[in-house]
């Protein structure tokens, strides 16, 4: 019986959006530790990246910015993690047009821009792994997050459509759906918000960025070579 390892990415090249901090930073560090070369695309400067990672300032909402960055990405980069995302939380009846649009532009259109730019090289190479970071709130909705939930739900549809289109070329496309993740930003949320998330989590703890990163690394690996179009929740049981 053949066994496929999720523990080595020697000689592989990856692109991670929103890799300056949080989940994206954890993914970058995990991939580099396993031997991959990683290009981090972010608007925020990514300081202190590990050796093996490079940074390109990129606005994922801007097609020209994405295309310019991808032109500098090595041609053999066939791993993509669409992680860039923002929130602009507000109740639906008070949400502004700008608050709606900027979240959709970043969280959904940004992933589309990267897919359109990099999928052709994966098709040509007849190999590739793409992971989109969605959210359990894209599956269930969330009070005060109509823009975020709509964008993340759209990302699930984009994931499944891309999986159908790219599957014949040996490219898998999957998503991970975190719940509340204890990033630096999340730890500074009001105590009542964190308390509600903890109360939802059947494991009694919340996920760390590294937990999500490990799920993403698995889906990028040869161990997941026959998995596509799936949404893997990493939420300590919040959704159920």
Buried (B, 14 or more C-beta within 10 A) or exposed (E): EEEEEBEEBEEBBBBBBBBBBBBBBBBBBBBBEBEBBBBBBBBBEBEEBEEBBBBBBBBBBBBEBBEBBBEEBEEEBBBBBBBBBBBBBBEEEEBEEEBBBBBBBBBBBBBBBBBBBBBEBBBEBEBBBBBBBBBBBBBEBBEBBBBBBBBBBBBBEBBBEBBEBBEEBBBBBBBBBBBBBBBEEBEEBEEEEBEEBBEBBEEEEBBBBBBBBBBBBBBBBBBBEEBBBBBBBBBBBBBE
